[in-house]
Amino acid sequence: MRLSPDELIFWQYGFIKLNATIVYTWGLMLVMVVGSKIITDKLSPDLQRSRWQNMLEIIVTGILKQIEDVGLERPQKYLGFLGTLFLFIAVANLCIIIPGYEPPTGSLSTTAALALCVFVAVPIFGIEEQGLGSYLRSYTEPTILMLPFNIISELSRTLALAIRLFGNIMSGSMIIAILLTIAPFIFPIIMTALGLLIGMVQAYIFSVLATVYITAATRTGKSRRETGE
């Protein structure tokens, strides 16, 4: 039983390894890029629309609404980043129905990379919205003594993002593998359906938490300006 798709190696030359995490990640990216190209090439402004366009509009509208509900006033600005996070994690987890497939989100290297993307994006959006000086001052609020604690908080929540997603996906895969050994015809079907649900929930939680962090980084300066400070 593999704890991570990193352990499944397709090709190796010296220290260079091509494991399942890399192969499935790049495969997913290729499928998503090609799929989005095919769908968006045939967009229609008329009422007669394809099912793919209707599905795409539902997904995009839902993501925009969720971003706005969390507190970001211009959701279109953040749609590219947050929408990509959600769709990649969701598609990666939904593909567990494909025989032989192992979700790259079951690898700590993948979830750490996704968490690092959020870690980098938060200050970028914060500085863009507030300015460099105002954003850096937020780390010293309410007093300069809070600086090390705020820095630790940034690092710890990034670690929590990575471990939460990795732990949930990995544990789900392990449970399915164990039940497949015990009862190969009944439990795996039920657990696979549950795994699909958990995968979608984890994609939602990860993207919502990323939205919350960006909202906190961009609203600090606005709140200060509104109070006249």
Order of alpha helices (4+ residues) and beta strands (2+ residues): beta-beta-alpha-alpha-alpha-alpha-alpha-alpha-alpha
